[in-house]
Amino acid sequence: MRKYRISPISISLICLITPLSFFVNATDNDNTIIVSANANGQANSTEQAPASVTSISQNQLEKKPYRDIADMLQGIPGVTTTIGGDHKEINIRGMGSAYTLYLIDGMRIDSRDSSRLFDGSGQMNAWIPPVSAIDHIEVIRGPMSSLYGSDAIGGVINIITKKNAKKWQGSIGSNLTVQEHSDSGDIFQNDFFVTGPLVDNILSMQAYGSYSKRDEDEIYNGYRGSKRENVTGKVTYTPTDEQEVSLTANHTQQDISQMVGKSISPECTYYSGCPSDFRKKAEVNRFSVNHVGYWAIGKTDSYIQSEDYSINSQDIDLKNINMRSSLSSNIGSHILTFGGELSIKKLHDGYSNQISDLTNLKRTEKSLFLEDSWMTTEDFTLTTGVRLDHDNQFGDHWSPRMYGVWNVAPDWTVKGGVSSGFKAPGITETDPHFGSVSYAGDVYGNPNLKPEKSITQELGLLYNNDEGLSGGVTLFNNQFKDKITTTACPSTQCDPVPNPYGAYPLTYNNVGKAVTRGVEADLNFPVNDKVTVENNYTYTYSQQKSGEYKGKPLTKLPKHQFTSTINYQLNESIKTWLTVNFRGKDSDNVGGTEQAILPIRAPSFALFDFGTDYSVNKNIDVKAGISNLLDKKIRYDNYGYTEDGRRFWVAVNYAF
């Protein structure tokens, strides 16, 4: 064990934040490096990581421009994106997008309550760093609440940015997507990334940002008009090889608009009433301090982060403060990690509450976690962990996990385990004085709500040899209970009188039980030294086991998905690719208002994309391609959502 001198600045930071955190960026550009699956932050390959993980490298991300985070994750086993318009959602193993935790460099991004401020899942696209700043993306499938707490019930998406460079370098890029059909909106994007030393080996920085604009569709229920701006600056101080302090600041702005007669139908409906033009402008300011230190007793990893989400036009402001830190120590064949986390959330909402004059809410969450990674033999590692979360609204919740990785042969790995997850109620769902008015009924908060919970078992067999052949099959079974849904509000809690629309009051309750299970498979291989093939398949089954909609699926998703990509390296400068995404027909509707609003069961279809990449020289790279090559027409009337038709794109990047 190395012993290191403790500097005064390090002592001050540790005392300020307390010895509690977990994450350090990967320093290797190898797309198999995984750091999100265990508490000690040590890098693993995808085969050795104690979870089902997929890593998307920057090389893979640079193939084409992306409209959103859902585009980036297409083709990941176990991940289903609900396509159509910019209301896309990311579902992991049949669990809806609300059950996925998002991280940037291991730091939690509030998606549970902030999505409402940014008008749903589209808000995720505003804070995504540009591809030029991303080192890789790690997608963990299955519950990880033993490590990350609430929201990590379906899975975790961790976007890991590049480390600061020792020499000045950067890039500037632009891309344009032009629709073949004039009723779909064109897309324009710009981004930049720059990094380098301010003081050699002591002080370095990076900055990156992006601007994107999409014209509104002239198709009912199509893409909204949007403008997004994102700029981030980071300064890193390394007084010694054993200490690192980083300061990061981010500003994000998103402007979304819809016009009646364009993407909004002028017709009135029972559920949504008569339409009107829509515009929402939201901002996020984020600031964080990180510290990583190596000591005689092990490694500490800490951060404190503040987030401020606001919509000035609607008098809404959400403030989050998150603090996390951990200590990891090697003890014989064990790596023990102990840590904790504190989250303080404050919401001021002078717009949404329509049943009382309550405008301010506060929630505090505290947690402790412990994890042991035990190499029992050279071929078998057992990871066990447990986390205790205390919420001032619902009390204590325990989240255990056990996972084993067995290298049965040089190229073969068997891995599996049991993990638990939970999702705390939203900050407005537990206050009886906070509610909203709707055509279906006024919805009141319920102070007796419990967290939603899940337990997942999984077992996988993986193969990876030195000649480029890799693949695997994973089976999973997830038991989900205490699903939060709206039910009739009892007279002891609400006045049993109808609202102006004739609907009686509702409240939130834990009523649902469900199962999701399925198969994830992938196979990747080289045909020769120029051609490689990547394939993956996902089967997902879900069923509600209790409640009014017993027997219905948990989410309206396809049971079968298949993606295949052929990559062809023509020469050192030119490479091309062709991808087909097959999506089976959707499952039955889940029931409730979805059945009435969206009775359509989308049929199966396949989309083909083609692209080419030309490296002009070491500085200039040009890409071009066609998305939806066969111009498959997907419209709301037949599929329940709208997707772009054939479109042509070109991207230029200058690196220096």
For each residue, the residues with C-beta under 8 A, 3 or more apart:
1: 296 330
2: 242 294 296
3: 295 296
4: 240 242 243 293 294 295 296
5: 240 242
6: 10 11 293 295
7: 10 11 239 240 243
8: 11 12
9: 12 13 239 243 245
10: 6 7 13 14 243 245 291 293
11: 6 7 8 14 15
12: 8 9 15 16
13: 9 10 16 17 245 289 291 302
14: 10 11 17 18 19 291 293 300 302 325
15: 11 12 18
16: 12 13 304
17: 13 14 20 21 289 291 302 303 304 323 325
18: 14 15 302 323 325 340
19: 14 300 302 325 326 327 339
20: 17 302 323 324 325 326 327 339 340 341
21: 17 290 300 301 302 303 324 325 326 339
22: 39 40 41 106 147 301 324 325 326 337 339
23: 35 36 41 103 105 106 107 301 303
24: 35 41 106 292 301
25: 35 105 135 160 161 163
26: 33 35 43 135 136 160
27: 43 163
28: 33 43
29: 57 58 135 136
30: 33 57
31: 55 56 57 59 60 136
32: 45 46 47 55
33: 26 28 30 43 44 45 55 136
34: 37 43 44 45 46 49 53 55 138
35: 23 24 25 26 41 42 43 44 106 138 160
36: 23 53 103 106 138 140 156 158
37: 34 44 49 50 51 53 138 140 144
38: 41 42 44 49 50 147 337 371 373 383
39: 22 147 326 328 337 339 369 371 385
40: 22 299 326 328 335 337 371 373
41: 22 23 24 35 38 106 299 301 328
42: 35 38 328 335 373
43: 26 27 28 33 34 35
44: 33 34 35 37 38 48 49 50
45: 32 33 34 48 49
46: 32 34 49 53 54 55 462
47: 32 405 413 415 462 464
48: 44 45 381 405 407 413
49: 34 37 38 44 45 46 53 405
50: 37 38 44 373 381 383 403 404 405 415 417
51: 37 140 141 142 144 403 419
52: 78 140 141 142 415 458 460 474 476 520
53: 34 36 37 46 49 138 139 140 141
54: 46 76 77 138 139 141
55: 31 32 33 34 46 136 137 138 139
56: 31 60 61 72 73 76 136 137 138 139
57: 29 30 31 60 61 136
58: 29 61 62 131 134 135 136
59: 31 62 63
60: 31 56 57 63
61: 56 57 58 66 72 131 134 137
62: 58 59 131 613 623 653
63: 59 60 577 611 613 623
64: 609 611 623 625 627 649 651
65: 175 177 187 189 623 649 651
66: 61 69 71 72 131
67: 70 71 86 125 177 187 214
68: 71 72 86 88 122 124 125 128
69: 66 72 73 90 124 125 128 157
70: 67 73 74 81 83 88 89 90
71: 66 67 68 74 81
72: 56 61 66 68 69 128 137
73: 56 69 70 76 79 81 90 137 139 157
74: 70 71 79 81 563 581
75: 534 536 563 565 579 581
76: 54 56 73 79 139 536
77: 54 141 474 520 521 522 536 537 538
78: 52 92 93 141 155 474 476 518 520 538 540
79: 73 74 76 90 91 92 139 141 155 538
80: 90 91 92 94 538 540 557 558 561
81: 70 71 73 74 88 89 90 91
82: 87 88 89 91 97 556 557 641
83: 70 88 583 634 641 643
84: 87 88 221 634 636 639 640 641 642 643
85: 88 217 221 222 223 224 263 641 642
86: 67 68 122 125 214 223 224 226 256
87: 82 84 120 121 122
88: 68 70 81 82 83 84 85 121 122
89: 70 81 82 96 97 121
90: 69 70 73 79 80 81 97 100 121 124 157
91: 79 80 81 82 94 95 96 97 100 154 555 557
92: 78 79 80 95 99 100 139 141 142 154 155
93: 78 141 142 154 155 456 476 478 516 518 540
94: 80 91 478 516 518 540 541 542 554 555 557
95: 91 92 99 100 153 154 155 454 478 480 516 554 555
96: 89 91 99 154 554 555
97: 82 89 90 91 100 121
98: 111 112 115 151 423
99: 92 95 96 151 153 154 155 421 423 452
100: 90 91 92 95 97 111 151 152 154 155 156 157
101: 108 111 144 148 151 152 155 156 157
102: 108 109 111 124 156 157 159
103: 23 36 106 107 108 109 148 156 157 158 159
104: 107 109 127 129 158 159 160 161
105: 23 25 158 159 160 161 290
106: 22 23 24 35 36 41 103 158 160 303
107: 23 103 104 288 303 305 322 324
108: 101 102 103 148 305 322 343
109: 102 103 104 114 127 307
110: 113 114 307 309 318 320 345
111: 98 100 101 102 114 115 124 151
112: 98 115 150 151 423 424 426
113: 110 116 117 318 345 347 426 427 428
114: 109 110 111 117 118 123 284 307 309 318
115: 98 111 112 118 120 121 123 124
116: 113 119 120 352 426
117: 113 114 123 282 309 310 311 316 318
118: 114 115 122 123 126 254 280 282 309
119: 116 122 123 256 280 282
120: 87 115 116 123
121: 87 88 89 90 97 115 124
122: 68 86 87 88 118 119 125 126 224 226 256
123: 114 115 117 118 119 120 126 127 254 282
124: 68 69 90 102 111 115 121 127 128
125: 67 68 69 86 122 128 228
126: 118 122 123 228 230 252 253 254 282 284
127: 104 109 123 124 230 250 252 284 286
128: 68 69 72 124 125 159 230
129: 104 133 134 159 161 208 210 230 232
130: 133 134 173 191 192 193 208 209 210 230
131: 58 61 62 66 134 173 191
132: 171 173 191 192 193 208 653
133: 129 130 161 162 191 193 206 208 232
134: 58 61 129 130 131 137 159 160 161 162
135: 25 26 29 58 160 161 162 163
136: 26 29 31 33 55 56 57 58 160
137: 55 56 61 72 73 134 157 158 159 160
138: 34 35 36 37 53 54 55 56 156 157 158 160
139: 53 54 55 56 73 76 79 92 155 156 157 158
140: 36 37 51 52 53 144 155 156 157 158
141: 51 52 53 54 77 78 79 92 93 155 476 520
142: 51 52 92 93 154 155 419 421 456 458 476 478
143: 146 152 153 154 155 399 401 419 420 421 454 455 456 478
144: 37 51 101 140 147 148 152 155 156 401 419 421
145: 148 149 150 152 153 387 389 399 419 420 421 422
146: 143 369 371 385 386 387 399 400 401 419 420
147: 22 38 39 144 152 369 371 385 387 401
148: 101 103 108 144 145 151 152 156
149: 145 152 341 365 367 387 389 399 422
150: 112 145 153 365 389 422 423 424 451
151: 98 99 100 101 111 112 148 423 424
152: 100 101 143 144 145 147 148 149 155 156 421
153: 95 99 143 145 150 421 422 423 452 453 454
154: 91 92 93 95 96 99 100 142 143 421 454
155: 78 79 92 93 95 99 100 101 139 140 141 142 143 144 152
156: 36 100 101 102 103 138 139 140 144 148 152
157: 69 73 90 100 101 102 103 137 138 139 140
158: 36 103 104 105 106 137 138 139 140
159: 102 103 104 105 128 129 134 137
160: 25 26 35 104 105 106 134 135 136 137 138
161: 25 104 105 129 133 134 135 206 208
162: 133 134 135 165 193 195 206
163: 25 27 135
164: 195 196 197 204 205 206 234 236
165: 162 168 169 195 196 197 204 206
166: 196 197 200 201 204
167: 196 197
168: 165 194 195 196 197
169: 165 194 195 196 655 656
170: 192 193 194 195 196 655 656
171: 132 192 193 194 653 654 655 656
172: 190 191 192 653 654
173: 130 131 132 190 191 192 651 652 653 654
174: 188 189 190 191 651 652
175: 65 188 189 623 649 650 651 652
176: 186 187 188 189 649 650 651
177: 65 67 186 187 188 627 647 648 649
178: 186 647 648 649
179: 182 184 185 186 644 645 646 647
180: 631 645 646 647 648
181: 184 645 646
182: 179 218
183: 217 218 219 222
184: 179 181 217 218 219 222 223 644 645 647
185: 179 214 215 216 217 222 223 225
186: 176 177 178 179 214 215
187: 65 67 176 177 212 213 214 215 649
188: 174 175 176 177 212 213 214
189: 65 174 175 176 210 211 212 213
190: 172 173 174 210 211 212
191: 130 131 132 133 172 173 174 208 209 210 211
192: 130 132 170 171 172 173 207 208 209 210
193: 130 132 133 162 170 171 206 207 208
194: 168 169 170 171 206 207 208
195: 162 164 165 168 169 170 204 205 206 207
196: 164 165 166 167 168 169 170 204 205 206
197: 164 165 166 167 168 200 201 203 204
198: 203 204 205 235
199: 202 203
200: 166 197
201: 166 197 238
202: 199 237 238 239
203: 197 198 199 235 236 237 238
204: 164 165 166 195 196 197 198 235 236 238
205: 164 195 196 198 233 234 235 236
206: 133 161 162 164 165 193 194 195 196 233 234
207: 192 193 194 195 231 232 233 234
208: 129 130 132 133 161 191 192 193 194 231 232
209: 130 191 192 229 230 231 232
210: 129 130 189 190 191 192 228 229 230
211: 189 190 191 227 228 229 230
212: 187 188 189 190 226 227 228
213: 187 188 189 226 227 228
214: 67 86 185 186 187 188 223 224 225 226
215: 185 186 187 225
216: 185 222 223 224 225 257 258 259 262 263
217: 85 183 184 185 222 223 224 262 263 642
218: 182 183 184 222 262 263
219: 183 184 222 223 263 635 636 642
220: 263 264 265 636 642
221: 84 85 263 265 636 641 642
222: 85 183 184 185 216 217 218 219 263 636 642
223: 85 86 184 185 214 216 217 219 226 263 642 644
224: 85 86 122 214 216 217 256 257 258 263 278
225: 185 214 215 216 256 257 258 259 263
226: 86 122 212 213 214 223 254 255 256 257
227: 211 212 213 254 255
228: 125 126 210 211 212 213 252 253 254 255
229: 209 210 211 251 252 253 254
230: 126 127 128 129 130 209 210 211 250 251 252 253
231: 207 208 209 250 251
232: 129 133 207 208 209 248 249 250 251
233: 205 206 207 248 249 250
234: 164 205 206 207 246 247 248 249
235: 198 203 204 205 246 247
236: 164 203 204 205 244 245 246 247
237: 202 203 244 245 246
238: 201 202 203 204 241 243 244 245
239: 7 9 202 243
240: 4 5 7 243
241: 238
242: 2 4 5 293 294 295
243: 4 7 9 10 238 239 240 291 292 293 294
244: 236 237 238 290 291 292 293
245: 9 10 13 236 237 238 289 290 291
246: 234 235 236 237 288 289 290 291
247: 234 235 236 287 288 289
248: 232 233 234 286 287 288 289 290
249: 232 233 234 285 286 287
250: 127 230 231 232 233 284 285 286 287
251: 229 230 231 232 283 284 285 286
252: 126 127 228 229 230 283 284 285 286
253: 126 228 229 230 281 282 283 284
254: 118 123 126 226 227 228 229 281 282 283
255: 226 227 228 279 280 281
256: 86 119 122 224 225 226 278 279 280 281
257: 216 224 225 226 277 278 279 280
258: 216 224 225 262 263 264 277 278 279
259: 216 225 262 263 264 277
260: 264 265 266 275 276 277
261: 264 266
262: 216 217 218 258 259
263: 85 216 217 218 219 220 221 222 223 224 225 258 259
264: 220 258 259 260 261 275 277 278
265: 220 221 260 275
266: 260 261 275
267: 275
268: 273 274 275
269: 272 273
270: 439
271: 439 440 593 596 597
272: 269 275 439
273: 268 269 439
274: 268
275: 260 264 265 266 267 268 272
276: 260
277: 257 258 259 260 264
278: 224 256 257 258 264
279: 255 256 257 258
280: 118 119 255 256 257 311 313 314
281: 253 254 255 256 311 312 313
282: 117 118 119 123 126 253 254 309 310 311
283: 251 252 253 254 309 310 311 312
284: 114 126 127 250 251 252 253 307 308 309 310
285: 249 250 251 252 307 308
286: 127 248 249 250 251 252 305 306 307 308
287: 247 248 249 250 305 306
288: 107 246 247 248 303 304 305 306
289: 13 17 245 246 247 248 303 304 305
290: 21 105 244 245 246 248 302 303
291: 10 13 14 17 243 244 245 246 300 301 302 303
292: 24 243 244 299 300 301 302
293: 4 6 10 14 242 243 244 299 300
294: 2 4 242 243 298 299
295: 3 4 6 242 298 299 300
296: 1 2 3 4
297: 327 329
298: 294 295 327 328 329 330
299: 40 41 292 293 294 295 327 328 329
300: 14 19 21 291 292 293 295 325 326 327 328
301: 21 22 23 24 41 291 292 325 326 328
302: 13 14 17 18 19 20 21 290 291 292 323 324 325 326
303: 17 21 23 106 107 288 289 290 291 322 323 324 325
304: 16 17 288 289 321 322 323
305: 107 108 286 287 288 289 320 321 322 323
306: 286 287 288 319 320 321 322
307: 109 110 114 284 285 286 318 319 320 321 322
308: 284 285 286 317 318 319 320
309: 110 114 117 118 282 283 284 316 317 318 319 320
310: 117 282 283 284 316 317 318
311: 117 280 281 282 283 314 315 316 317 351
312: 281 283 315
313: 280 281
314: 280 311 350 351 352
315: 311 312 348 349 350 351
316: 117 309 310 311 347 348 349 350 351 352
317: 308 309 310 311 347 348 349
318: 110 113 114 117 307 308 309 310 345 346 347 348
319: 306 307 308 309 345 346 347
320: 110 305 306 307 308 309 343 344 345 346
321: 304 305 306 307 342 343 344
322: 107 108 303 304 305 306 307 341 342 343
323: 17 18 20 302 303 304 305 341 342 343
324: 20 21 22 107 302 303 339 340 341 342
325: 14 17 18 19 20 21 22 300 301 302 303 339 340
326: 19 20 21 22 39 40 300 301 302 337 338 339 340 369
327: 19 20 297 298 299 300 337 338 339
328: 39 40 41 42 298 299 300 301 335 336 337
329: 297 298 299 335 336 337
330: 1 298 334 335
331: 334 335 336
332:
333: 374 375 376
334: 330 331 372 373 374 375
335: 40 42 328 329 330 331 372 373
336: 328 329 331 370 371 372
337: 22 38 39 40 326 327 328 329 369 370 371 372 373
338: 326 327 368 369 370
339: 19 20 21 22 39 324 325 326 327 368 369
340: 18 20 324 325 326 366 367 368 369
341: 20 149 322 323 324 365 366 367 369
342: 321 322 323 324 364 365 366 367
343: 108 320 321 322 323 363 364 365 366
344: 320 321 362 363 364
345: 110 113 318 319 320 362 363 364 365 427
346: 318 319 320 360 361 362
347: 113 316 317 318 319 360 361 362 427 428
348: 315 316 317 318 359 360
349: 315 316 317 352 353 359 361 428 434
350: 314 315 316 353 359
351: 311 314 315 316
352: 116 314 316 349 428 434 436
353: 349 350 356 357 358 359 428 433 434 435 436
354: 435 436 437 442
355: 433 434 435 436 437 442 444
356: 353 433 434 435
357: 353
358: 353 361 431 433 434
359: 348 349 350 353
360: 346 347 348
361: 346 347 349 358 427 428 431 434
362: 344 345 346 347
363: 343 344 345 391 392 393 427
364: 342 343 344 345 391 392
365: 149 150 341 342 343 345 389 390 391 392 424
366: 340 341 342 343 389 390
367: 149 340 341 342 387 388 389 390
368: 338 339 340 387 388
369: 39 146 147 326 337 338 339 340 341 385 386 387 388
370: 336 337 338 385 386 387
371: 38 39 40 146 147 336 337 383 384 385 386
372: 334 335 336 337 383 384 385
373: 38 40 42 50 334 335 337 381 382 383
374: 333 334 381 382 383 384
375: 333 334 378 380 381
376: 333 380 381 382
377: 380
378: 375
379: 406 407 408
380: 375 376 377 404 405 406 407
381: 48 50 373 374 375 376 404 405
382: 373 374 376 402 403 404
383: 38 50 371 372 373 374 401 402 403 404 405 417
384: 371 372 374 400 401 402 403
385: 39 146 147 369 370 371 372 400 401 402
386: 146 369 370 371 398 399 400 401
387: 145 146 147 149 367 368 369 370 398 399
388: 367 368 369 396 397 398 399
389: 145 149 150 365 366 367 396 397 399 422 424
390: 365 366 367 395 396 397
391: 363 364 365 394 395 397 424 451
392: 363 364 365
393: 363 424 425 430 447 449
394: 391 397 424 425 430 449 450 451
395: 390 391
396: 388 389 390
397: 388 389 390 391 394 422 451
398: 386 387 388
399: 143 145 146 149 386 387 388 389 420 421 422
400: 146 384 385 386 420
401: 143 144 146 147 383 384 385 386 417 418 419 420
402: 382 383 384 385 417 418 419
403: 50 51 382 383 384 415 416 417 418 419
404: 50 380 381 382 383 415 416 417
405: 47 48 49 50 380 381 383 413 414 415
406: 379 380 413 414 415
407: 48 379 380 410 412 413
408: 379 412 413 414
409: 412
410: 407
411: 463 464 465
412: 407 408 409 461 462 463
413: 47 48 405 406 407 408 461 462 463 464
414: 405 406 408 459 460 461 462
415: 47 50 52 403 404 405 406 459 460 462
416: 403 404 457 458 459 460
417: 50 383 401 402 403 404 457 458
418: 401 402 403 455 456 457
419: 51 142 143 144 145 146 401 402 403 455 456 458
420: 143 145 146 399 400 401 453 454 455 456
421: 99 142 143 144 145 152 153 154 399 453 454 455 456
422: 145 149 150 153 389 397 399 451 452 453 454
423: 98 99 112 150 151 153 451 452
424: 112 150 151 365 389 391 393 394 451
425: 393 394 429 430 449 450 451 484 508
426: 112 113 116 429 430
427: 113 345 347 361 363 430 431
428: 113 347 349 352 353 361 431 434 445
429: 425 426 445 446 449 484 508
430: 393 394 425 426 427 445 446 447 449 508
431: 358 361 427 428 434 445 447
432: 444 445 446 447 493 507
433: 353 355 356 358 445
434: 349 352 353 355 356 358 361 428 431 444 445
435: 353 354 355 356 442 443 444 445
436: 352 353 354 355 442 443
437: 354 355 442 499 500
438: 441 442 443 501 503
439: 270 271 272 273 501 503
440: 271 486 503 506 593
441: 438 486 499 503 504 505 506
442: 354 355 435 436 437 438 494 499 503 505 506
443: 435 436 438 486 505 506 507 508
444: 355 432 434 435 489 493 494 505 506 507 508
445: 428 429 430 431 432 433 434 435 507 508
446: 429 430 432 449 493 507 508 509
447: 393 430 431 432
448:
449: 393 394 425 429 430 446 484 508 509 510
450: 394 425 482 510
451: 150 391 394 397 422 423 424 425 482
452: 99 153 422 423 480 481 482 483 484 510
453: 153 420 421 422 480 481 482
454: 95 143 153 154 420 421 422 478 479 480 481
455: 143 418 419 420 421 478 479
456: 93 142 143 418 419 420 421 476 477 478 479
457: 416 417 418 476 477
458: 52 142 416 417 419 474 475 476 477
459: 414 415 416 474 475
460: 52 414 415 416 472 473 474 475 520
461: 412 413 414 472 473 474
462: 46 47 412 413 414 415 470 471 472
463: 411 412 413 469 470 471 472
464: 47 411 413 469 470
465: 411 468 469 470
466:
467: 526
468: 465 524 525 526 532
469: 463 464 465 524 525 526
470: 462 463 464 465 522 523 524 525
471: 462 463 521 522 523 524 525
472: 460 461 462 463 520 521 522
473: 460 461 519 520 521
474: 52 77 78 458 459 460 461 519 520 521
475: 458 459 460 517 518 519
476: 52 78 93 141 142 456 457 458 516 517 518 519 520
477: 456 457 458 515 517
478: 93 94 95 142 143 454 455 456 515 516 517
479: 454 455 456 513 515
480: 95 452 453 454 483 512 513 514 515 516 554
481: 452 453 454 512 513 514
482: 450 451 452 453 510 512 513
483: 452 480 510 511 512 513 514 547 554
484: 425 429 449 452 508 509 510 512
485: 508 509 511 512 547 592
486: 440 441 443 506 507 508 509
487: 506 507 508 509 511
488: 504 505 506 507
489: 444 493 494 496 504 505 506 507
490: 493 494 507
491: 494 495 496
492:
493: 432 444 446 489 490 507
494: 442 444 489 490 491 505 507
495: 491 505
496: 489 491 504 505
497: 504 505
498: 501 502 503 504
499: 437 441 442 502 503 504 505
500: 437
501: 438 439 498
502: 498 499
503: 438 439 440 441 442 498 499
504: 441 488 489 496 497 498 499
505: 441 442 443 444 488 489 494 495 496 497 499
506: 440 441 442 443 444 486 487 488 489
507: 432 443 444 445 446 486 487 488 489 490 493 494
508: 425 429 430 443 444 445 446 449 484 485 486 487
509: 446 449 484 485 486 487
510: 449 450 452 482 483 484
511: 483 485 487 546 547
512: 480 481 482 483 484 485 544 546 547
513: 479 480 481 482 483 544 545 546 547
514: 480 481 483 542 543 544 545 554
515: 477 478 479 480 542 543 545
516: 93 94 95 476 478 480 540 541 542 554
517: 475 476 477 478 540 541 542
518: 78 93 94 475 476 538 539 540 541
519: 473 474 475 476 537 538 539
520: 52 77 78 141 460 472 473 474 476 536 537 538
521: 77 471 472 473 474 536 537 538
522: 77 470 471 472 534 535 536 537
523: 470 471 535 536
524: 468 469 470 471 532 533 534 535
525: 468 469 470 471 532 533
526: 467 468 469 529 531 532 533
527: 530 531 532 533
528: 531
529: 526 569
530: 527 568 569 570
531: 526 527 528 566 567 568 569
532: 468 524 525 526 527 566 567
533: 524 525 526 527 564 565 566 567
534: 75 522 524 563 564 565 567
535: 522 523 524 562 563 564 565
536: 75 76 77 520 521 522 523 562 563
537: 77 519 520 521 522 560 561 562
538: 77 78 79 80 518 519 520 521 560 561 562
539: 518 519 559 560
540: 78 80 93 94 516 517 518 557 558 559 561
541: 94 516 517 518 559
542: 94 514 515 516 517 553 554 555 557 587
543: 514 515 551 552 553 554
544: 512 513 514 547 549 550 551 552 553 554 590 591
545: 513 514 515 550
546: 511 512 513 550
547: 483 485 511 512 513 544 550
548: 591 592
549: 544 552 590 591 592
550: 544 545 546 547
551: 543 544
552: 543 544 549 588 589 590 591
553: 542 543 544 556 557 587 588 589 590
554: 94 95 96 480 483 514 516 542 543 544 590
555: 91 94 95 96 542 587 590
556: 82 553 586 587 588 589 590 594 598
557: 80 82 91 94 540 542 553 586 587
558: 80 540 561 583 584 585 586 587 602 604
559: 539 540 541 584 587
560: 537 538 539 582 583 584 604
561: 80 537 538 540 558 581 582 583 584
562: 535 536 537 538 580 581 582
563: 74 75 534 535 536 579 580 581 582
564: 533 534 535 579 580
565: 75 533 534 535 577 578 579 580
566: 531 532 533 577 578 579
567: 531 532 533 534 575 576 577
568: 530 531 575 576 577
569: 529 530 531 574 575
570: 530 573 574 575 576
571: 574
572: 615
573: 570 614 615 616
574: 569 570 571 612 613 614 615
575: 567 568 569 570 612 613
576: 567 568 570 610 611 612 613
577: 63 565 566 567 568 610 611 612
578: 565 566 608 609 610
579: 75 563 564 565 566 608 609 610
580: 562 563 564 565 606 607 608 609
581: 74 75 561 562 563 606 607 609
582: 560 561 562 563 604 605 606
583: 83 558 560 561 604 605 606 607
584: 558 559 560 561 604
585: 558 601 602 603 604
586: 556 557 558 601 602 640
587: 542 553 555 556 557 558 559 601
588: 552 553 556 601
589: 552 553 556 594 595 598 599 601
590: 544 549 552 553 554 555 556 594 595
591: 544 548 549 552 594 595
592: 485 548 549 595 596
593: 271 440 596 597
594: 556 589 590 591 597 598
595: 589 590 591 592 598 599
596: 271 592 593 599
597: 271 593 594
598: 556 589 594 595 640
599: 589 595 596
600: 637 638 639 640
601: 585 586 587 588 589 640
602: 558 585 586 605 638 639 640 641
603: 585 638 639
604: 558 560 582 583 584 585
605: 582 583 602 632 634 639
606: 580 581 582 583 632
607: 580 581 583 627 628 629 630 632 643
608: 578 579 580 628 629 630
609: 64 578 579 580 581 625 626 627 628 629
610: 576 577 578 579 625 626 629
611: 63 64 576 577 623 624 625 626
612: 574 575 576 577 623 624 625
613: 62 63 574 575 576 621 622 623
614: 573 574 621 622 623
615: 572 573 574 618 620 621
616: 573 619 620 621 622
617: 620
618: 615 655
619: 616 654 655 656
620: 615 616 617 652 653 654 655
621: 613 614 615 616 652 653 655
622: 613 614 616 650 651 652 653
623: 62 63 64 65 175 611 612 613 614 649 650 651 652 653
624: 611 612 648 649 650 651
625: 64 609 610 611 612 648 649
626: 609 610 611 629 646 647 648 649
627: 64 177 607 609 644 646 647 649
628: 607 608 609 631 632 643 644 645 646 647
629: 607 608 609 610 626 646
630: 607 608 646
631: 180 628 645 646
632: 605 606 607 628 643 645
633: 645
634: 83 84 605 638 639 641 642 643
635: 219 638 639 642
636: 84 219 220 221 222 639 640 641 642
637: 600
638: 600 602 603 634 635
639: 84 600 602 603 605 634 635 636 642 643
640: 84 586 598 600 601 602 636
641: 82 83 84 85 221 602 634 636
642: 84 85 217 219 220 221 222 223 634 635 636 639
643: 83 84 607 628 632 634 639
644: 179 184 223 627 628 647
645: 179 180 181 184 628 631 632 633
646: 179 180 181 626 627 628 629 630 631
647: 177 178 179 180 184 626 627 628 644
648: 177 178 180 624 625 626
649: 64 65 175 176 177 178 187 623 624 625 626 627
650: 175 176 622 623 624
651: 64 65 173 174 175 176 622 623 624
652: 173 174 175 620 621 622 623
653: 62 132 171 172 173 620 621 622 623
654: 171 172 173 619 620
655: 169 170 171 618 619 620 621
656: 169 170 171 619
